[in-house]
Amino acid sequence: IRRSYGGAQPNISQELIRETYIPLLPMEAQQHIAAELKEEMALVTKSRKAIENQLEAINVLPQAILRKAFRGEL
């Protein structure tokens, strides 16, 4: 089915847009998916924070090793 008409640059008319059916899930299903995504995003945020904390610890480690080396603790 051809959905656009025109010359070199086809256009989409309001009529064609109005005639286009876009299937949507029932609101209950949409809300369920949104709730699941919210939970997943919370896990992502928690994981990201943990990784950032680990990266900070890794970045501090060489300085701590050098301090110990200069103190003769290694």
PDB file of N, CA, C, O and CB in Angstrom:
ATOM      1  N   ILE A   1       0.859  -1.176   0.000  1.00  0.00           N
ATOM      2  CA  ILE A   1       0.000   0.000   0.000  1.00  0.00           C
ATOM      3  C   ILE A   1       0.891   1.220   0.000  1.00  0.00           C
ATOM      4  O   ILE A   1       1.788   1.365   0.831  1.00  0.00           O
ATOM      5  CB  ILE A   1      -0.970   0.008   1.222  1.00  0.00           C
ATOM      6  N   ARG A   2       0.629   2.072  -0.929  1.00  0.00           N
ATOM      7  CA  ARG A   2       1.411   3.301  -1.023  1.00  0.00           C
ATOM      8  C   ARG A   2       0.861   4.322  -0.044  1.00  0.00           C
ATOM      9  O   ARG A   2      -0.333   4.619  -0.067  1.00  0.00           O
ATOM     10  CB  ARG A   2       1.394   3.864  -2.465  1.00  0.00           C
ATOM     11  N   ARG A   3       1.715   4.865   0.818  1.00  0.00           N
ATOM     12  CA  ARG A   3       1.281   5.781   1.869  1.00  0.00           C
ATOM     13  C   ARG A   3       1.694   7.229   1.614  1.00  0.00           C
ATOM     14  O   ARG A   3       1.306   8.119   2.371  1.00  0.00           O
ATOM     15  CB  ARG A   3       1.835   5.329   3.190  1.00  0.00           C
ATOM     16  N   SER A   4       2.467   7.480   0.570  1.00  0.00           N
ATOM     17  CA  SER A   4       2.870   8.868   0.308  1.00  0.00           C
ATOM     18  C   SER A   4       2.736   9.162  -1.175  1.00  0.00           C
ATOM     19  O   SER A   4       2.832   8.274  -2.022  1.00  0.00           O
ATOM     20  CB  SER A   4       4.327   9.129   0.784  1.00  0.00           C
ATOM     21  N   TYR A   5       2.514  10.415  -1.458  1.00  0.00           N
ATOM     22  CA  TYR A   5       2.325  10.866  -2.839  1.00  0.00           C
ATOM     23  C   TYR A   5       3.122  12.137  -3.040  1.00  0.00           C
ATOM     24  O   TYR A   5       3.420  12.846  -2.080  1.00  0.00           O
ATOM     25  CB  TYR A   5       0.818  11.099  -3.165  1.00  0.00           C
ATOM     26  N   GLY A   6       3.458  12.421  -4.249  1.00  0.00           N
ATOM     27  CA  GLY A   6       4.145  13.668  -4.554  1.00  0.00           C
ATOM     28  C   GLY A   6       5.196  13.444  -5.609  1.00  0.00           C
ATOM     29  O   GLY A   6       5.274  12.380  -6.223  1.00  0.00           O
ATOM     30  N   GLY A   7       5.999  14.457  -5.810  1.00  0.00           N
ATOM     31  CA  GLY A   7       7.045  14.397  -6.822  1.00  0.00           C
ATOM     32  C   GLY A   7       8.292  13.734  -6.285  1.00  0.00           C
ATOM     33  O   GLY A   7       8.247  12.626  -5.749  1.00  0.00           O
ATOM     34  N   ALA A   8       9.416  14.433  -6.438  1.00  0.00           N
ATOM     35  CA  ALA A   8      10.697  13.890  -5.999  1.00  0.00           C
ATOM     36  C   ALA A   8      10.736  13.705  -4.491  1.00  0.00           C
ATOM     37  O   ALA A   8      11.365  12.773  -3.992  1.00  0.00           O
ATOM     38  CB  ALA A   8      11.832  14.797  -6.439  1.00  0.00           C
ATOM     39  N   GLN A   9      10.069  14.588  -3.769  1.00  0.00           N
ATOM     40  CA  GLN A   9      10.012  14.491  -2.306  1.00  0.00           C
ATOM     41  C   GLN A   9       8.583  14.144  -1.908  1.00  0.00           C
ATOM     42  O   GLN A   9       7.750  15.041  -1.775  1.00  0.00           O
ATOM     43  CB  GLN A   9      10.481  15.829  -1.621  1.00  0.00           C
ATOM     44  N   PRO A  10       8.285  12.869  -1.716  1.00  0.00           N
ATOM     45  CA  PRO A  10       6.913  12.496  -1.364  1.00  0.00           C
ATOM     46  C   PRO A  10       6.530  13.095  -0.016  1.00  0.00           C
ATOM     47  O   PRO A  10       7.381  13.315   0.846  1.00  0.00           O
ATOM     48  CB  PRO A  10       6.757  10.961  -1.331  1.00  0.00           C
ATOM     49  N   ASN A  11       5.235  13.357   0.152  1.00  0.00           N
ATOM     50  CA  ASN A  11       4.776  13.898   1.417  1.00  0.00           C
ATOM     51  C   ASN A  11       3.665  13.014   1.969  1.00  0.00           C
ATOM     52  O   ASN A  11       3.084  12.192   1.260  1.00  0.00           O
ATOM     53  CB  ASN A  11       4.290  15.354   1.251  1.00  0.00           C
ATOM     54  N   ILE A  12       3.399  13.203   3.215  1.00  0.00           N
ATOM     55  CA  ILE A  12       2.355  12.431   3.879  1.00  0.00           C
ATOM     56  C   ILE A  12       1.266  13.411   4.288  1.00  0.00           C
ATOM     57  O   ILE A  12       1.517  14.360   5.031  1.00  0.00           O
ATOM     58  CB  ILE A  12       2.913  11.636   5.122  1.00  0.00           C
ATOM     59  N   SER A  13       0.080  13.178   3.804  1.00  0.00           N
ATOM     60  CA  SER A  13      -1.021  14.082   4.106  1.00  0.00           C
ATOM     61  C   SER A  13      -1.648  13.746   5.454  1.00  0.00           C
ATOM     62  O   SER A  13      -1.466  12.649   5.981  1.00  0.00           O
ATOM     63  CB  SER A  13      -2.077  14.023   3.004  1.00  0.00           C
ATOM     64  N   GLN A  14      -2.385  14.702   6.000  1.00  0.00           N
ATOM     65  CA  GLN A  14      -3.094  14.463   7.250  1.00  0.00           C
ATOM     66  C   GLN A  14      -4.093  13.320   7.090  1.00  0.00           C
ATOM     67  O   GLN A  14      -4.308  12.535   8.013  1.00  0.00           O
ATOM     68  CB  GLN A  14      -3.812  15.741   7.714  1.00  0.00           C
ATOM     69  N   GLU A  15      -4.685  13.238   5.931  1.00  0.00           N
ATOM     70  CA  GLU A  15      -5.656  12.169   5.677  1.00  0.00           C
ATOM     71  C   GLU A  15      -5.002  10.797   5.818  1.00  0.00           C
ATOM     72  O   GLU A  15      -5.564   9.889   6.431  1.00  0.00           O
ATOM     73  CB  GLU A  15      -6.269  12.321   4.272  1.00  0.00           C
ATOM     74  N   LEU A  16      -3.805  10.661   5.240  1.00  0.00           N
ATOM     75  CA  LEU A  16      -3.097   9.381   5.352  1.00  0.00           C
ATOM     76  C   LEU A  16      -2.718   9.083   6.794  1.00  0.00           C
ATOM     77  O   LEU A  16      -2.743   7.928   7.220  1.00  0.00           O
ATOM     78  CB  LEU A  16      -1.842   9.386   4.475  1.00  0.00           C
ATOM     79  N   ILE A  17      -2.370  10.112   7.541  1.00  0.00           N
ATOM     80  CA  ILE A  17      -2.021   9.907   8.943  1.00  0.00           C
ATOM     81  C   ILE A  17      -3.248   9.454   9.719  1.00  0.00           C
ATOM     82  O   ILE A  17      -3.168   8.528  10.526  1.00  0.00           O
ATOM     83  CB  ILE A  17      -1.437  11.196   9.560  1.00  0.00           C
ATOM     84  N   ARG A  18      -4.370  10.095   9.482  1.00  0.00           N
ATOM     85  CA  ARG A  18      -5.604   9.728  10.187  1.00  0.00           C
ATOM     86  C   ARG A  18      -6.022   8.289   9.877  1.00  0.00           C
ATOM     87  O   ARG A  18      -6.586   7.604  10.730  1.00  0.00           O
ATOM     88  CB  ARG A  18      -6.736  10.691   9.810  1.00  0.00           C
ATOM     89  N   GLU A  19      -5.743   7.838   8.659  1.00  0.00           N
ATOM     90  CA  GLU A  19      -6.133   6.493   8.245  1.00  0.00           C
ATOM     91  C   GLU A  19      -5.182   5.412   8.759  1.00  0.00           C
ATOM     92  O   GLU A  19      -5.509   4.226   8.710  1.00  0.00           O
ATOM     93  CB  GLU A  19      -6.204   6.427   6.741  1.00  0.00           C
ATOM     94  N   THR A  20      -4.011   5.814   9.249  1.00  0.00           N
ATOM     95  CA  THR A  20      -3.007   4.850   9.676  1.00  0.00           C
ATOM     96  C   THR A  20      -3.348   4.320  11.064  1.00  0.00           C
ATOM     97  O   THR A  20      -3.514   5.084  12.015  1.00  0.00           O
ATOM     98  CB  THR A  20      -1.605   5.486   9.670  1.00  0.00           C
ATOM     99  N   TYR A  21      -3.449   3.002  11.159  1.00  0.00           N
ATOM    100  CA  TYR A  21      -3.765   2.348  12.420  1.00  0.00           C
ATOM    101  C   TYR A  21      -2.466   2.019  13.136  1.00  0.00           C
ATOM    102  O   TYR A  21      -1.572   1.397  12.562  1.00  0.00           O
ATOM    103  CB  TYR A  21      -4.615   1.069  12.193  1.00  0.00           C
ATOM    104  N   ILE A  22      -2.365   2.435  14.380  1.00  0.00           N
ATOM    105  CA  ILE A  22      -1.198   2.133  15.197  1.00  0.00           C
ATOM    106  C   ILE A  22      -1.682   1.302  16.381  1.00  0.00           C
ATOM    107  O   ILE A  22      -2.348   1.827  17.274  1.00  0.00           O
ATOM    108  CB  ILE A  22      -0.461   3.448  15.672  1.00  0.00           C
ATOM    109  N   PRO A  23      -1.357   0.022  16.397  1.00  0.00           N
ATOM    110  CA  PRO A  23      -1.837  -0.829  17.492  1.00  0.00           C
ATOM    111  C   PRO A  23      -1.109  -0.506  18.797  1.00  0.00           C
ATOM    112  O   PRO A  23       0.111  -0.342  18.820  1.00  0.00           O
ATOM    113  CB  PRO A  23      -1.650  -2.316  17.136  1.00  0.00           C
ATOM    114  N   LEU A  24      -1.870  -0.420  19.866  1.00  0.00           N
ATOM    115  CA  LEU A  24      -1.310  -0.173  21.188  1.00  0.00           C
ATOM    116  C   LEU A  24      -1.767  -1.271  22.143  1.00  0.00           C
ATOM    117  O   LEU A  24      -2.855  -1.829  22.007  1.00  0.00           O
ATOM    118  CB  LEU A  24      -1.728   1.224  21.715  1.00  0.00           C
ATOM    119  N   LEU A  25      -0.909  -1.559  23.103  1.00  0.00           N
ATOM    120  CA  LEU A  25      -1.285  -2.515  24.137  1.00  0.00           C
ATOM    121  C   LEU A  25      -2.327  -1.881  25.047  1.00  0.00           C
ATOM    122  O   LEU A  25      -2.394  -0.656  25.149  1.00  0.00           O
ATOM    123  CB  LEU A  25      -0.046  -2.974  24.952  1.00  0.00           C
ATOM    124  N   PRO A  26      -3.132  -2.688  25.702  1.00  0.00           N
ATOM    125  CA  PRO A  26      -4.070  -2.137  26.681  1.00  0.00           C
ATOM    126  C   PRO A  26      -3.296  -1.374  27.768  1.00  0.00           C
ATOM    127  O   PRO A  26      -2.138  -1.686  28.047  1.00  0.00           O
ATOM    128  CB  PRO A  26      -4.936  -3.272  27.315  1.00  0.00           C
ATOM    129  N   MET A  27      -3.945  -0.377  28.372  1.00  0.00           N
ATOM    130  CA  MET A  27      -3.295   0.473  29.363  1.00  0.00           C
ATOM    131  C   MET A  27      -2.692  -0.338  30.506  1.00  0.00           C
ATOM    132  O   MET A  27      -1.603  -0.018  30.983  1.00  0.00           O
ATOM    133  CB  MET A  27      -4.287   1.480  29.913  1.00  0.00           C
ATOM    134  N   GLU A  28      -3.382  -1.376  30.946  1.00  0.00           N
ATOM    135  CA  GLU A  28      -2.869  -2.213  32.038  1.00  0.00           C
ATOM    136  C   GLU A  28      -1.522  -2.833  31.658  1.00  0.00           C
ATOM    137  O   GLU A  28      -0.598  -2.866  32.470  1.00  0.00           O
ATOM    138  CB  GLU A  28      -3.885  -3.324  32.393  1.00  0.00           C
ATOM    139  N   ALA A  29      -1.420  -3.318  30.431  1.00  0.00           N
ATOM    140  CA  ALA A  29      -0.166  -3.922  29.969  1.00  0.00           C
ATOM    141  C   ALA A  29       0.929  -2.863  29.862  1.00  0.00           C
ATOM    142  O   ALA A  29       2.079  -3.126  30.212  1.00  0.00           O
ATOM    143  CB  ALA A  29      -0.369  -4.620  28.606  1.00  0.00           C
ATOM    144  N   GLN A  30       0.580  -1.672  29.383  1.00  0.00           N
ATOM    145  CA  GLN A  30       1.555  -0.587  29.296  1.00  0.00           C
ATOM    146  C   GLN A  30       2.080  -0.224  30.680  1.00  0.00           C
ATOM    147  O   GLN A  30       3.279  -0.005  30.857  1.00  0.00           O
ATOM    148  CB  GLN A  30       0.932   0.647  28.623  1.00  0.00           C
ATOM    149  N   GLN A  31       1.179  -0.161  31.664  1.00  0.00           N
ATOM    150  CA  GLN A  31       1.579   0.180  33.027  1.00  0.00           C
ATOM    151  C   GLN A  31       2.465  -0.906  33.631  1.00  0.00           C
ATOM    152  O   GLN A  31       3.407  -0.608  34.365  1.00  0.00           O
ATOM    153  CB  GLN A  31       0.345   0.397  33.904  1.00  0.00           C
ATOM    154  N   HIS A  32       2.161  -2.159  33.320  1.00  0.00           N
ATOM    155  CA  HIS A  32       2.982  -3.275  33.805  1.00  0.00           C
ATOM    156  C   HIS A  32       4.397  -3.182  33.228  1.00  0.00           C
ATOM    157  O   HIS A  32       5.378  -3.350  33.954  1.00  0.00           O
ATOM    158  CB  HIS A  32       2.335  -4.635  33.426  1.00  0.00           C
ATOM    159  N   ILE A  33       4.499  -2.918  31.947  1.00  0.00           N
ATOM    160  CA  ILE A  33       5.808  -2.783  31.297  1.00  0.00           C
ATOM    161  C   ILE A  33       6.562  -1.595  31.888  1.00  0.00           C
ATOM    162  O   ILE A  33       7.760  -1.689  32.153  1.00  0.00           O
ATOM    163  CB  ILE A  33       5.646  -2.613  29.761  1.00  0.00           C
ATOM    164  N   ALA A  34       5.868  -0.482  32.094  1.00  0.00           N
ATOM    165  CA  ALA A  34       6.510   0.707  32.669  1.00  0.00           C
ATOM    166  C   ALA A  34       7.046   0.413  34.065  1.00  0.00           C
ATOM    167  O   ALA A  34       8.137   0.862  34.417  1.00  0.00           O
ATOM    168  CB  ALA A  34       5.519   1.882  32.723  1.00  0.00           C
ATOM    169  N   ALA A  35       6.288  -0.335  34.861  1.00  0.00           N
ATOM    170  CA  ALA A  35       6.734  -0.682  36.212  1.00  0.00           C
ATOM    171  C   ALA A  35       7.980  -1.574  36.161  1.00  0.00           C
ATOM    172  O   ALA A  35       8.915  -1.385  36.939  1.00  0.00           O
ATOM    173  CB  ALA A  35       5.602  -1.390  36.986  1.00  0.00           C
ATOM    174  N   GLU A  36       7.987  -2.538  35.250  1.00  0.00           N
ATOM    175  CA  GLU A  36       9.151  -3.412  35.103  1.00  0.00           C
ATOM    176  C   GLU A  36      10.382  -2.613  34.673  1.00  0.00           C
ATOM    177  O   GLU A  36      11.480  -2.822  35.187  1.00  0.00           O
ATOM    178  CB  GLU A  36       8.860  -4.527  34.082  1.00  0.00           C
ATOM    179  N   LEU A  37      10.183  -1.698  33.727  1.00  0.00           N
ATOM    180  CA  LEU A  37      11.303  -0.873  33.269  1.00  0.00           C
ATOM    181  C   LEU A  37      11.832   0.012  34.390  1.00  0.00           C
ATOM    182  O   LEU A  37      13.039   0.230  34.494  1.00  0.00           O
ATOM    183  CB  LEU A  37      10.878  -0.010  32.080  1.00  0.00           C
ATOM    184  N   LYS A  38      10.944   0.515  35.219  1.00  0.00           N
ATOM    185  CA  LYS A  38      11.366   1.351  36.348  1.00  0.00           C
ATOM    186  C   LYS A  38      12.237   0.543  37.303  1.00  0.00           C
ATOM    187  O   LYS A  38      13.257   1.036  37.784  1.00  0.00           O
ATOM    188  CB  LYS A  38      10.139   1.925  37.096  1.00  0.00           C
ATOM    189  N   GLU A  39      11.836  -0.704  37.581  1.00  0.00           N
ATOM    190  CA  GLU A  39      12.643  -1.581  38.439  1.00  0.00           C
ATOM    191  C   GLU A  39      14.011  -1.853  37.812  1.00  0.00           C
ATOM    192  O   GLU A  39      15.035  -1.817  38.494  1.00  0.00           O
ATOM    193  CB  GLU A  39      11.905  -2.912  38.694  1.00  0.00           C
ATOM    194  N   GLU A  40      14.014  -2.123  36.522  1.00  0.00           N
ATOM    195  CA  GLU A  40      15.278  -2.401  35.834  1.00  0.00           C
ATOM    196  C   GLU A  40      16.193  -1.176  35.860  1.00  0.00           C
ATOM    197  O   GLU A  40      17.403  -1.304  36.045  1.00  0.00           O
ATOM    198  CB  GLU A  40      15.015  -2.835  34.377  1.00  0.00           C
ATOM    199  N   MET A  41      15.615   0.004  35.676  1.00  0.00           N
ATOM    200  CA  MET A  41      16.417   1.230  35.716  1.00  0.00           C
ATOM    201  C   MET A  41      17.008   1.451  37.107  1.00  0.00           C
ATOM    202  O   MET A  41      18.128   1.945  37.229  1.00  0.00           O
ATOM    203  CB  MET A  41      15.564   2.443  35.305  1.00  0.00           C
ATOM    204  N   ALA A  42      16.270   1.092  38.151  1.00  0.00           N
ATOM    205  CA  ALA A  42      16.796   1.204  39.511  1.00  0.00           C
ATOM    206  C   ALA A  42      18.012   0.288  39.680  1.00  0.00           C
ATOM    207  O   ALA A  42      18.999   0.673  40.308  1.00  0.00           O
ATOM    208  CB  ALA A  42      15.701   0.849  40.552  1.00  0.00           C
ATOM    209  N   LEU A  43      17.940  -0.914  39.121  1.00  0.00           N
ATOM    210  CA  LEU A  43      19.074  -1.836  39.185  1.00  0.00           C
ATOM    211  C   LEU A  43      20.269  -1.304  38.400  1.00  0.00           C
ATOM    212  O   LEU A  43      21.413  -1.427  38.836  1.00  0.00           O
ATOM    213  CB  LEU A  43      18.671  -3.210  38.651  1.00  0.00           C
ATOM    214  N   VAL A  44      19.999  -0.721  37.258  1.00  0.00           N
ATOM    215  CA  VAL A  44      21.071  -0.141  36.441  1.00  0.00           C
ATOM    216  C   VAL A  44      21.748   0.992  37.206  1.00  0.00           C
ATOM    217  O   VAL A  44      22.975   1.087  37.223  1.00  0.00           O
ATOM    218  CB  VAL A  44      20.516   0.376  35.085  1.00  0.00           C
ATOM    219  N   THR A  45      20.954   1.845  37.835  1.00  0.00           N
ATOM    220  CA  THR A  45      21.503   2.963  38.597  1.00  0.00           C
ATOM    221  C   THR A  45      22.358   2.454  39.756  1.00  0.00           C
ATOM    222  O   THR A  45      23.443   2.978  40.005  1.00  0.00           O
ATOM    223  CB  THR A  45      20.372   3.865  39.124  1.00  0.00           C
ATOM    224  N   LYS A  46      21.870   1.436  40.463  1.00  0.00           N
ATOM    225  CA  LYS A  46      22.615   0.857  41.577  1.00  0.00           C
ATOM    226  C   LYS A  46      23.935   0.242  41.088  1.00  0.00           C
ATOM    227  O   LYS A  46      24.980   0.422  41.715  1.00  0.00           O
ATOM    228  CB  LYS A  46      21.759  -0.209  42.297  1.00  0.00           C
ATOM    229  N   SER A  47      23.877  -0.480  39.972  1.00  0.00           N
ATOM    230  CA  SER A  47      25.085  -1.095  39.411  1.00  0.00           C
ATOM    231  C   SER A  47      26.081  -0.040  38.965  1.00  0.00           C
ATOM    232  O   SER A  47      27.286  -0.173  39.180  1.00  0.00           O
ATOM    233  CB  SER A  47      24.728  -2.003  38.235  1.00  0.00           C
ATOM    234  N   ARG A  48      25.565   1.007  38.342  1.00  0.00           N
ATOM    235  CA  ARG A  48      26.453   2.080  37.873  1.00  0.00           C
ATOM    236  C   ARG A  48      27.179   2.724  39.047  1.00  0.00           C
ATOM    237  O   ARG A  48      28.378   2.989  38.965  1.00  0.00           O
ATOM    238  CB  ARG A  48      25.655   3.145  37.093  1.00  0.00           C
ATOM    239  N   LYS A  49      26.464   2.976  40.131  1.00  0.00           N
ATOM    240  CA  LYS A  49      27.078   3.586  41.307  1.00  0.00           C
ATOM    241  C   LYS A  49      28.157   2.671  41.875  1.00  0.00           C
ATOM    242  O   LYS A  49      29.230   3.139  42.256  1.00  0.00           O
ATOM    243  CB  LYS A  49      26.016   3.891  42.377  1.00  0.00           C
ATOM    244  N   ALA A  50      27.876   1.365  41.935  1.00  0.00           N
ATOM    245  CA  ALA A  50      28.863   0.411  42.441  1.00  0.00           C
ATOM    246  C   ALA A  50      30.114   0.405  41.566  1.00  0.00           C
ATOM    247  O   ALA A  50      31.233   0.354  42.077  1.00  0.00           O
ATOM    248  CB  ALA A  50      28.259  -0.999  42.510  1.00  0.00           C
ATOM    249  N   ILE A  51      29.928   0.457  40.264  1.00  0.00           N
ATOM    250  CA  ILE A  51      31.067   0.475  39.336  1.00  0.00           C
ATOM    251  C   ILE A  51      31.866   1.762  39.498  1.00  0.00           C
ATOM    252  O   ILE A  51      33.096   1.738  39.472  1.00  0.00           O
ATOM    253  CB  ILE A  51      30.585   0.329  37.875  1.00  0.00           C
ATOM    254  N   GLU A  52      31.171   2.887  39.666  1.00  0.00           N
ATOM    255  CA  GLU A  52      31.873   4.163  39.873  1.00  0.00           C
ATOM    256  C   GLU A  52      32.695   4.121  41.158  1.00  0.00           C
ATOM    257  O   GLU A  52      33.818   4.625  41.193  1.00  0.00           O
ATOM    258  CB  GLU A  52      30.868   5.337  39.925  1.00  0.00           C
ATOM    259  N   ASN A  53      32.144   3.525  42.210  1.00  0.00           N
ATOM    260  CA  ASN A  53      32.881   3.401  43.468  1.00  0.00           C
ATOM    261  C   ASN A  53      34.116   2.528  43.301  1.00  0.00           C
ATOM    262  O   ASN A  53      35.181   2.837  43.835  1.00  0.00           O
ATOM    263  CB  ASN A  53      31.980   2.825  44.558  1.00  0.00           C
ATOM    264  N   GLN A  54      33.969   1.433  42.555  1.00  0.00           N
ATOM    265  CA  GLN A  54      35.106   0.549  42.307  1.00  0.00           C
ATOM    266  C   GLN A  54      36.178   1.268  41.493  1.00  0.00           C
ATOM    267  O   GLN A  54      37.372   1.111  41.751  1.00  0.00           O
ATOM    268  CB  GLN A  54      34.650  -0.726  41.578  1.00  0.00           C
ATOM    269  N   LEU A  55      35.754   2.048  40.522  1.00  0.00           N
ATOM    270  CA  LEU A  55      36.706   2.790  39.695  1.00  0.00           C
ATOM    271  C   LEU A  55      37.470   3.815  40.532  1.00  0.00           C
ATOM    272  O   LEU A  55      38.674   3.993  40.349  1.00  0.00           O
ATOM    273  CB  LEU A  55      35.978   3.489  38.536  1.00  0.00           C
ATOM    274  N   GLU A  56      36.783   4.478  41.436  1.00  0.00           N
ATOM    275  CA  GLU A  56      37.464   5.424  42.331  1.00  0.00           C
ATOM    276  C   GLU A  56      38.521   4.701  43.166  1.00  0.00           C
ATOM    277  O   GLU A  56      39.634   5.198  43.333  1.00  0.00           O
ATOM    278  CB  GLU A  56      36.442   6.132  43.257  1.00  0.00           C
ATOM    279  N   ALA A  57      38.167   3.529  43.685  1.00  0.00           N
ATOM    280  CA  ALA A  57      39.121   2.744  44.482  1.00  0.00           C
ATOM    281  C   ALA A  57      40.319   2.323  43.635  1.00  0.00           C
ATOM    282  O   ALA A  57      41.454   2.351  44.111  1.00  0.00           O
ATOM    283  CB  ALA A  57      38.432   1.498  45.079  1.00  0.00           C
ATOM    284  N   ILE A  58      40.080   1.941  42.413  1.00  0.00           N
ATOM    285  CA  ILE A  58      41.162   1.535  41.507  1.00  0.00           C
ATOM    286  C   ILE A  58      42.077   2.716  41.215  1.00  0.00           C
ATOM    287  O   ILE A  58      43.297   2.558  41.163  1.00  0.00           O
ATOM    288  CB  ILE A  58      40.590   0.966  40.189  1.00  0.00           C
ATOM    289  N   ASN A  59      41.504   3.888  41.025  1.00  0.00           N
ATOM    290  CA  ASN A  59      42.304   5.068  40.714  1.00  0.00           C
ATOM    291  C   ASN A  59      43.153   5.508  41.901  1.00  0.00           C
ATOM    292  O   ASN A  59      44.214   6.100  41.704  1.00  0.00           O
ATOM    293  CB  ASN A  59      41.404   6.208  40.274  1.00  0.00           C
ATOM    294  N   VAL A  60      42.716   5.235  43.125  1.00  0.00           N
ATOM    295  CA  VAL A  60      43.462   5.607  44.324  1.00  0.00           C
ATOM    296  C   VAL A  60      44.565   4.594  44.621  1.00  0.00           C
ATOM    297  O   VAL A  60      45.566   4.934  45.252  1.00  0.00           O
ATOM    298  CB  VAL A  60      42.517   5.723  45.525  1.00  0.00           C
ATOM    299  N   LEU A  61      44.393   3.380  44.180  1.00  0.00           N
ATOM    300  CA  LEU A  61      45.321   2.295  44.504  1.00  0.00           C
ATOM    301  C   LEU A  61      46.777   2.596  44.138  1.00  0.00           C
ATOM    302  O   LEU A  61      47.643   2.401  44.991  1.00  0.00           O
ATOM    303  CB  LEU A  61      44.887   1.044  43.803  1.00  0.00           C
ATOM    304  N   PRO A  62      47.103   3.057  42.927  1.00  0.00           N
ATOM    305  CA  PRO A  62      48.519   3.314  42.608  1.00  0.00           C
ATOM    306  C   PRO A  62      49.154   4.336  43.558  1.00  0.00           C
ATOM    307  O   PRO A  62      50.319   4.188  43.928  1.00  0.00           O
ATOM    308  CB  PRO A  62      48.648   3.809  41.165  1.00  0.00           C
ATOM    309  N   GLN A  63      48.415   5.353  43.949  1.00  0.00           N
ATOM    310  CA  GLN A  63      48.957   6.357  44.864  1.00  0.00           C
ATOM    311  C   GLN A  63      49.269   5.727  46.221  1.00  0.00           C
ATOM    312  O   GLN A  63      50.300   6.021  46.825  1.00  0.00           O
ATOM    313  CB  GLN A  63      47.968   7.530  45.031  1.00  0.00           C
ATOM    314  N   ALA A  64      48.379   4.865  46.695  1.00  0.00           N
ATOM    315  CA  ALA A  64      48.598   4.198  47.980  1.00  0.00           C
ATOM    316  C   ALA A  64      49.814   3.287  47.910  1.00  0.00           C
ATOM    317  O   ALA A  64      50.593   3.221  48.861  1.00  0.00           O
ATOM    318  CB  ALA A  64      47.356   3.391  48.390  1.00  0.00           C
ATOM    319  N   ILE A  65      49.984   2.593  46.808  1.00  0.00           N
ATOM    320  CA  ILE A  65      51.144   1.700  46.645  1.00  0.00           C
ATOM    321  C   ILE A  65      52.429   2.513  46.623  1.00  0.00           C
ATOM    322  O   ILE A  65      53.417   2.114  47.241  1.00  0.00           O
ATOM    323  CB  ILE A  65      51.019   0.859  45.346  1.00  0.00           C
ATOM    324  N   LEU A  66      52.439   3.643  45.927  1.00  0.00           N
ATOM    325  CA  LEU A  66      53.641   4.482  45.881  1.00  0.00           C
ATOM    326  C   LEU A  66      53.973   5.019  47.272  1.00  0.00           C
ATOM    327  O   LEU A  66      55.142   5.048  47.658  1.00  0.00           O
ATOM    328  CB  LEU A  66      53.448   5.652  44.889  1.00  0.00           C
ATOM    329  N   ARG A  67      52.968   5.440  48.023  1.00  0.00           N
ATOM    330  CA  ARG A  67      53.229   5.933  49.379  1.00  0.00           C
ATOM    331  C   ARG A  67      53.892   4.850  50.239  1.00  0.00           C
ATOM    332  O   ARG A  67      54.856   5.117  50.957  1.00  0.00           O
ATOM    333  CB  ARG A  67      51.915   6.406  50.040  1.00  0.00           C
ATOM    334  N   LYS A  68      53.364   3.634  50.154  1.00  0.00           N
ATOM    335  CA  LYS A  68      53.935   2.527  50.924  1.00  0.00           C
ATOM    336  C   LYS A  68      55.360   2.229  50.469  1.00  0.00           C
ATOM    337  O   LYS A  68      56.236   1.946  51.285  1.00  0.00           O
ATOM    338  CB  LYS A  68      53.062   1.269  50.787  1.00  0.00           C
ATOM    339  N   ALA A  69      55.580   2.297  49.158  1.00  0.00           N
ATOM    340  CA  ALA A  69      56.915   2.018  48.630  1.00  0.00           C
ATOM    341  C   ALA A  69      57.920   3.048  49.156  1.00  0.00           C
ATOM    342  O   ALA A  69      59.026   2.681  49.552  1.00  0.00           O
ATOM    343  CB  ALA A  69      56.897   2.022  47.081  1.00  0.00           C
ATOM    344  N   PHE A  70      57.552   4.318  49.163  1.00  0.00           N
ATOM    345  CA  PHE A  70      58.471   5.351  49.637  1.00  0.00           C
ATOM    346  C   PHE A  70      58.680   5.267  51.144  1.00  0.00           C
ATOM    347  O   PHE A  70      59.713   5.711  51.645  1.00  0.00           O
ATOM    348  CB  PHE A  70      57.948   6.733  49.263  1.00  0.00           C
ATOM    349  N   ARG A  71      57.730   4.712  51.869  1.00  0.00           N
ATOM    350  CA  ARG A  71      57.886   4.521  53.320  1.00  0.00           C
ATOM    351  C   ARG A  71      58.641   3.231  53.629  1.00  0.00           C
ATOM    352  O   ARG A  71      58.971   2.963  54.784  1.00  0.00           O
ATOM    353  CB  ARG A  71      56.509   4.501  54.010  1.00  0.00           C
ATOM    354  N   GLY A  72      58.911   2.440  52.607  1.00  0.00           N
ATOM    355  CA  GLY A  72      59.598   1.174  52.813  1.00  0.00           C
ATOM    356  C   GLY A  72      58.689   0.087  53.368  1.00  0.00           C
ATOM    357  O   GLY A  72      59.161  -0.866  53.989  1.00  0.00           O
ATOM    358  N   GLU A  73      57.405   0.225  53.148  1.00  0.00           N
ATOM    359  CA  GLU A  73      56.447  -0.744  53.683  1.00  0.00           C
ATOM    360  C   GLU A  73      56.192  -1.910  52.727  1.00  0.00           C
ATOM    361  O   GLU A  73      55.452  -2.833  53.067  1.00  0.00           O
ATOM    362  CB  GLU A  73      55.136  -0.051  53.995  1.00  0.00           C
ATOM    363  N   LEU A  74      56.784  -1.881  51.562  1.00  0.00           N
ATOM    364  CA  LEU A  74      56.551  -2.981  50.601  1.00  0.00           C
ATOM    365  C   LEU A  74      57.692  -3.961  50.606  1.00  0.00           C
ATOM    366  O   LEU A  74      57.666  -4.943  49.863  1.00  0.00           O
ATOM    367  CB  LEU A  74      56.353  -2.436  49.189  1.00  0.00           C
TER     368      LEU A  74
END
